[in-house]
Amino acid sequence: MGMRFKNPRVGQLENSVSEAICTKLSDEEAFKLVPFDENAVERTGYSNYSYWRSTFRAFRKNTLAMALVCIVLGILIFTFIQPYLPNQLDSFQSNIDPKSGAIFRNLEPGTEVTLENGKLFKFILGTILQEKYQTLITPSSFNTPMGVTKIIRERLTPATQVFVAEMGARHVGDIKELCRLVHPRYGVLTSVGPQHLDTFHTLERIKNTKYELMDAVPADGCCFFPDDGAICRELYDRTEKEKRLCCLHYSPDADVWATDVTVSPMGSRFVLHTSAEEIACETRLLGEHNIQNILLAATVALHLGLTMRQVARGISKLQPVEHRLQLIPSPGITIIDDAFNSNPKGAEAAVKVLGAFQARRIIITPGMVELGGQEAAFNREFGRKICGNADIAILVGKKHTQPIAEGLLAAGFPQGNLHVVASLDEATALLRQIGRPGDIAMFENDLPDHYSET
C-alpha cells in the first residue's frame, strides 16, 4: 500500500481556494494583483527570463571578478597612452637602468661600432678588440633590422663593452633605418663599390646611402675610412666630424699605415705604423686586401685605447672566415673557398691570391650578379683578371658566364683550358676528373638557387 504526504502549505492553499469557492467570492475579491518582480519571475521560470541578463547581474555582484575586469581594461588603455607619457624610453633604443645595471630593453653599450657592409672586417675587428674589451659582433649575415634586433635582444648583456654591428643595404634609406635602431657612436666605412646596382641603379646612390652611417655618428663619435684613392677617400675629405684614415702604404694624411708588406699562399706579414710607433705583424689571412681590412680594424682599435702590442697580438689570432678565402689544405687538391665573395673588388683580390700560388691553379666560378646594367661589363673584366692568375677555368652556367668567357679569350686564355658546365655539381665532378695532387682550386662566389640554369 502506498502512502503520499502532502505539503502543509499546499494544503493551506487548497483550503483557502475551497473556502473562496464555497463563499462564492467575486474575482476581484478572490484574486489580488501584485507588482511585477523580475527576481520572483526568475525563480518561477517565467518565459521572459534572460540567461545573459541574469548572468551579468550575478557577475556584477561578484566583487573579485569586477576588480579583475577593471585591471585588464586599465592595462589595455595604458598600453595605448604609455608612449605619449613624459620620460618614456625609446622602444627603438637599447636602455639600461643606471642604478641596478638591469636591462630595461637591452643595454646601450658605451661603445657601439657600426660597419657598412663589412662581413669579413667585423670578424677582424672583433678579434682584435677582444684583447681588451668584452665584444659582441653580429654573426654571419645578420645585417638587416630584424637580424640586428634579434642579436641585441638575445645576446647583448650588461657585460658587453663594445657592440659591432654590420649594416647591409639594398635600397636608399636602409642604413639610416638601421642607425635609428643601433644609435652608433663610431662608424666604419669598409668600401664603396657597385654592389646591388640592380636596386640602387647608380653608384652615386650607393655612395650617398653608405654615407648615411657617417651622418648618424654623433658629434663626440668618430668616422673611420680606408684610403682607396677613390670614393672612400672622397667621403673622408667630405667629412667634417672627427675622423681617422688608414692606408696600405705610407701617406702623410694617414693615421695608420703599413710597410714591408709580404703576401704568400700561407698568410701575410707587414709592419704596422702610427705617427708615434711601429710593430711587426703577421696573420694567416690571405691577400693584400685583407691587410687593408686589418689596418682599418687597427685604426679603430687604437682609437678605442688598445696598445700596439695588443693590436699585434689580436692580428696574430685572426683565423680565416668560412667561405671567405678559406684555405682548406688536403693531400690531393688544396681548396680555397671564397664562395661568399660577390663584388668586383673582392673578386679581383681573390684571383690575385690564387695567382700567388706556384702550383697549377684552377678557378670555379659562376661570376657576379646584381650589378645592374653593368653586370656583363664587370664579368667580362673579371675574365680578363682571371687570365694570368689561373691555368684552368671552370665556368658554372653557360648563359650567365658568357661575358667571363669572352674576357678570358680576349686576354689570350687557352681555349682548351676553358670549361663551361651547367651546375656546381657538374663543376665538382669535372674537378675530380681533371684535378691532380698538388693543384690549387678556388671556388669563387656561389649564386643563389634562382640563378641556376639547370
C-alpha positions in Angstrom: 0.0 0.0 0.0 1.4 3.3 -1.0 1.3 6.5 1.1 1.5 10.1 -0.1 2.4 13.0 2.2 1.0 16.4 1.4 3.0 19.6 1.9 1.2 21.6 4.7 1.5 24.8 2.6 -0.2 23.1 -0.3 -3.0 22.0 2.0 -3.5 25.5 3.3 -3.7 26.8 -0.3 -6.3 24.2 -1.2 -8.4 25.0 1.8 -8.2 28.7 1.0 -9.4 28.2 -2.6 -12.1 25.8 -1.5 -13.3 28.4 1.1 -13.4 31.1 -1.6 -15.4 28.9 -3.9 -17.9 28.0 -1.2 -18.5 31.6 -0.3 -18.8 32.4 -4.0 -16.4 35.4 -3.9 -16.0 37.6 -7.0 -12.8 37.6 -9.0 -11.8 40.9 -7.5 -12.3 39.6 -4.1 -10.7 36.1 -4.7 -7.6 37.3 -6.6 -5.2 40.2 -5.8 -2.8 41.7 -8.4 0.8 42.3 -7.2 3.6 44.4 -8.8 6.0 42.6 -11.3 9.0 41.2 -9.6 11.8 40.1 -12.0 13.7 38.2 -9.3 10.5 36.3 -8.5 9.9 35.6 -12.2 13.3 34.0 -12.5 12.5 31.8 -9.5 9.2 30.7 -11.1 10.7 30.1 -14.6 8.6 32.7 -16.4 9.2 32.7 -20.1 10.5 36.3 -20.2 13.6 35.1 -18.3 17.0 36.2 -19.9 20.0 33.9 -19.2 22.7 36.5 -20.1 21.0 39.3 -18.2 20.8 37.1 -15.2 24.4 36.0 -15.6 25.6 39.6 -16.0 23.7 40.7 -12.9 25.3 37.8 -10.9 28.7 38.7 -12.3 28.3 42.3 -11.2 27.6 41.1 -7.7 31.0 39.3 -7.6 33.4 41.9 -6.3 36.6 40.0 -7.2 35.5 39.4 -10.8 34.7 43.0 -11.4 38.1 44.1 -9.9 39.9 41.8 -12.4 37.9 43.2 -15.3 38.8 46.7 -14.3 42.6 45.8 -14.1 42.5 44.2 -17.6 40.8 47.3 -19.1 43.3 49.6 -17.3 46.2 47.7 -18.8 44.8 47.9 -22.3 44.1 51.6 -22.0 47.6 52.2 -20.6 49.2 50.3 -23.5 47.8 52.9 -25.9 48.6 56.0 -23.8 52.0 55.0 -22.4 54.2 56.1 -25.4 52.8 59.6 -25.1 53.6 60.0 -21.4 56.7 62.0 -20.4 60.2 60.5 -19.7 59.4 57.3 -21.7 62.2 55.1 -23.1 62.6 54.9 -26.8 61.3 51.5 -28.0 63.8 51.5 -30.8 66.8 52.0 -28.5 68.5 49.7 -26.0 68.4 51.0 -22.4 69.8 50.1 -19.0 69.0 51.1 -15.5 72.0 53.1 -14.3 71.2 52.2 -10.6 70.7 48.5 -10.8 72.5 47.7 -14.0 69.5 45.7 -15.1 68.4 45.9 -18.7 65.1 47.6 -19.5 65.0 46.5 -23.1 68.7 45.9 -23.7 72.0 47.6 -22.9 73.1 50.6 -24.9 76.8 50.0 -24.8 79.3 52.7 -24.0 80.9 51.9 -27.3 79.0 51.0 -30.4 80.9 50.5 -33.6 78.9 50.2 -36.8 80.2 48.9 -40.1 78.7 49.3 -43.5 78.8 46.0 -45.4 81.8 44.5 -43.5 81.2 40.8 -43.3 84.8 39.8 -43.1 86.0 43.1 -41.5 83.7 42.7 -38.5 85.4 39.4 -37.5 88.8 41.0 -37.8 87.8 44.0 -35.7 86.0 41.8 -33.1 89.1 39.5 -32.7 91.4 42.5 -32.1 89.0 44.3 -29.7 88.7 41.1 -27.6 92.3 41.8 -26.5 90.9 44.5 -24.2 87.1 44.6 -24.3 84.1 42.3 -24.0 83.0 42.5 -27.6 79.8 41.3 -29.4 79.6 41.3 -33.2 76.6 40.5 -35.3 77.2 37.0 -36.8 77.2 35.9 -40.4 74.6 37.9 -42.5 72.7 39.4 -39.6 72.8 42.9 -41.2 69.1 43.8 -41.5 66.8 45.5 -39.0 65.3 42.1 -38.0 68.7 40.4 -37.7 70.4 43.2 -35.7 67.4 43.4 -33.4 67.5 39.7 -32.8 71.2 39.9 -31.7 70.5 42.9 -29.5 67.6 41.2 -27.7 69.2 37.8 -27.4 72.9 38.3 -26.9 73.6 41.9 -25.7 74.3 41.9 -21.9 75.5 44.4 -19.3 78.9 42.8 -19.6 79.2 43.8 -23.2 81.6 46.8 -23.6 81.7 47.0 -27.4 78.9 46.1 -29.9 80.0 45.8 -33.5 77.0 45.8 -35.9 77.2 45.2 -39.6 74.7 47.2 -41.7 73.6 45.9 -45.1 71.8 47.9 -47.7 69.9 47.2 -50.9 67.9 50.5 -51.1 68.3 54.1 -50.3 67.5 54.7 -46.6 68.3 51.2 -45.4 71.4 52.4 -43.5 69.5 55.3 -42.0 66.9 52.9 -40.7 69.5 50.7 -39.1 71.2 53.7 -37.5 67.9 54.7 -35.9 67.9 51.2 -34.3 71.5 51.0 -33.2 72.5 54.6 -32.5 76.2 54.2 -33.4 78.9 56.2 -31.7 81.5 55.1 -34.3 81.1 54.5 -38.0 83.4 52.5 -40.2 83.1 52.6 -44.0 84.8 49.5 -45.3 84.4 50.0 -49.1 82.2 51.6 -51.7 81.6 49.6 -54.9 78.9 48.7 -57.5 77.2 46.1 -55.3 73.4 45.8 -55.7 73.3 48.1 -58.8 70.1 46.3 -59.8 68.3 48.1 -56.8 70.4 51.2 -56.4 70.7 51.8 -60.2 73.6 54.3 -59.8 76.9 54.3 -58.0 76.1 57.8 -56.7 73.0 56.5 -54.8 75.2 53.7 -53.3 77.7 56.3 -52.1 75.0 58.5 -50.6 73.3 55.5 -48.9 76.6 54.3 -47.3 77.3 57.8 -46.1 74.0 57.7 -44.1 76.1 55.9 -41.5 78.5 58.8 -41.1 75.6 61.2 -40.9 74.3 59.2 -37.9 77.6 59.4 -35.9 77.2 61.9 -33.1 79.5 64.9 -32.5 81.5 63.0 -29.8 82.0 60.0 -32.1 84.4 59.3 -34.9 84.3 58.1 -38.5 86.9 55.7 -40.0 87.8 55.3 -43.7 90.3 53.3 -45.8 92.3 55.3 -48.3 91.3 53.6 -51.5 92.3 56.5 -53.7 88.7 56.7 -54.9 85.2 57.0 -53.3 86.2 56.2 -49.7 88.9 58.9 -49.8 86.4 61.3 -51.3 83.9 60.7 -48.5 86.8 61.1 -45.9 87.6 64.5 -47.3 83.9 65.4 -47.2 83.6 64.5 -43.5 83.8 67.4 -41.0 83.4 65.3 -37.9 86.3 63.7 -36.1 87.8 61.1 -38.5 90.6 58.6 -39.0 92.2 57.3 -42.2 94.3 54.2 -42.9 96.4 53.4 -45.9 98.0 50.3 -47.3 101.2 52.4 -48.0 102.6 55.5 -46.3 100.6 58.7 -46.8 101.0 62.0 -44.9 97.3 62.1 -44.2 97.1 58.5 -42.8 96.8 57.8 -39.1 97.7 54.2 -39.6 99.6 52.6 -42.5 101.7 49.5 -43.4 105.2 48.9 -44.8 107.2 45.9 -45.8 104.1 44.0 -46.9 104.7 40.4 -48.0 101.9 38.2 -49.1 102.2 34.4 -49.6 99.8 31.5 -50.0 100.2 30.8 -46.3 99.5 34.3 -44.9 100.7 37.8 -44.8 103.4 39.9 -42.9 103.8 43.6 -42.6 104.9 46.4 -40.3 102.1 48.4 -38.7 102.8 52.1 -38.2 101.4 55.1 -36.5 103.0 58.6 -36.2 104.5 57.5 -32.9 105.0 53.7 -33.0 105.5 50.7 -35.2 105.3 46.9 -34.7 105.7 43.8 -36.9 102.6 41.8 -37.5 101.7 38.5 -39.2 98.4 36.8 -40.0 97.1 33.7 -41.6 94.6 35.7 -43.7 95.3 35.6 -47.5 95.5 38.6 -49.8 96.6 42.2 -49.8 93.0 43.4 -49.5 92.8 41.7 -46.1 95.8 43.7 -44.9 93.7 46.8 -45.8 90.9 45.4 -43.6 93.4 44.7 -40.8 94.7 48.3 -41.0 91.2 49.7 -40.8 90.4 47.5 -37.8 93.7 48.5 -36.1 92.8 52.2 -36.6 89.5 51.7 -34.8 91.2 49.6 -32.0 93.9 52.2 -31.4 91.4 55.0 -31.2 89.5 52.9 -28.6 92.6 52.6 -26.4 94.3 49.4 -27.3 98.1 49.4 -27.3 100.2 48.5 -30.4 101.2 45.2 -28.7 97.5 44.3 -28.0 96.6 45.0 -31.7 99.5 42.9 -33.0 98.5 40.1 -30.7 94.9 40.2 -31.9 96.1 40.2 -35.6 98.2 37.1 -34.9 95.0 35.3 -33.7 92.9 36.1 -36.8 91.5 33.0 -38.4 90.1 32.7 -42.0 86.4 33.1 -42.0 84.3 30.3 -43.5 83.7 30.8 -47.3 86.0 34.0 -47.3 89.3 33.0 -48.9 89.3 30.0 -46.6 92.3 27.8 -47.3 91.5 24.1 -46.9 94.7 22.0 -47.4 94.5 18.3 -48.3 96.8 15.6 -49.6 95.2 15.9 -53.0 93.8 19.2 -54.3 94.0 22.2 -52.0 90.8 24.2 -51.9 90.4 27.9 -51.5 86.7 28.5 -50.5 85.7 32.1 -51.5 82.1 31.2 -52.1 80.7 34.3 -50.3 82.6 36.8 -52.4 80.3 38.6 -54.9 81.7 42.1 -55.8 84.2 43.2 -58.4 86.8 44.4 -55.9 86.7 41.3 -53.8 86.8 39.0 -56.9 89.8 40.8 -58.3 91.6 40.5 -54.9 90.7 36.8 -54.8 92.2 35.9 -58.2 95.4 37.8 -57.2 95.6 35.4 -54.2 95.2 32.4 -56.5 97.9 33.8 -58.8 100.4 33.9 -55.9 100.5 30.1 -55.7 103.2 28.2 -57.7 101.1 25.1 -58.3 98.6 24.5 -61.1 95.7 26.9 -60.4 92.1 26.1 -61.1 89.2 28.6 -60.7 85.5 27.5 -60.5 83.1 30.4 -60.7 79.6 31.4 -61.8 80.6 35.1 -62.0 78.9 38.0 -60.3 75.2 39.2 -60.2 73.1 42.1 -59.0 75.3 44.6 -60.8 72.6 46.2 -62.9 73.2 47.2 -66.5 77.0 47.0 -66.0 76.9 43.3 -65.0 78.2 42.0 -68.3 81.0 44.5 -68.4 82.1 43.7 -64.8 82.1 39.9 -65.6 84.0 40.5 -68.8 86.7 42.4 -66.9 86.6 39.6 -64.3 87.5 37.2 -67.1 90.5 39.3 -68.1 91.7 39.4 -64.5 91.5 35.6 -64.3 93.8 35.2 -67.2 97.4 35.1 -65.9 96.2 34.1 -62.4 94.6 30.7 -63.3 95.7 27.8 -65.5 92.2 26.2 -65.8 88.8 27.9 -65.6 85.5 26.1 -65.0 82.6 28.4 -65.5 79.2 27.5 -64.0 76.2 28.4 -66.2 76.7 28.8 -69.9 74.4 31.8 -70.4 75.4 33.9 -67.4 79.2 33.3 -67.7 79.4 34.1 -71.4 80.9 37.6 -70.7 83.6 35.9 -68.5 84.5 33.5 -71.3 84.7 36.5 -73.7 87.1 38.3 -71.3 89.2 35.2 -70.8 89.6 34.5 -74.5 90.2 38.2 -75.4 93.1 38.2 -72.8 94.7 35.1 -74.5 93.4 32.4 -72.2 93.8 28.9 -73.9 90.5 27.7 -75.3 91.3 24.1 -74.3 91.7 25.1 -70.6 88.2 26.8 -70.5 85.3 24.5 -69.4 81.7 25.5 -69.1 79.2 23.4 -67.1 75.6 23.7 -66.1 75.8 23.3 -62.3 78.1 23.3 -59.3 77.7 19.6 -59.1 79.0 19.2 -62.6 81.9 21.5 -61.8 82.8 19.5 -58.8 82.7 16.3 -60.8 84.9 17.8 -63.5 87.4 19.0 -60.9 87.7 15.4 -59.6 88.3 14.2 -63.1 90.9 16.7 -64.3 92.5 17.7 -60.9 95.9 16.3 -59.8 97.5 16.1 -56.4 99.1 19.4 -55.6 96.7 21.5 -57.6 95.1 24.7 -56.1 91.3 25.1 -56.8 89.4 28.2 -55.9 85.6 28.3 -55.6 84.9 32.0 -56.3 81.3 33.0 -55.5 78.2 30.8 -55.2 75.0 32.1 -56.7 71.5 31.6 -55.1 69.5 28.7 -56.5 67.2 31.0 -58.5 70.2 31.8 -60.8 70.6 28.2 -61.7 70.4 27.4 -65.4 69.7 23.7 -64.9 
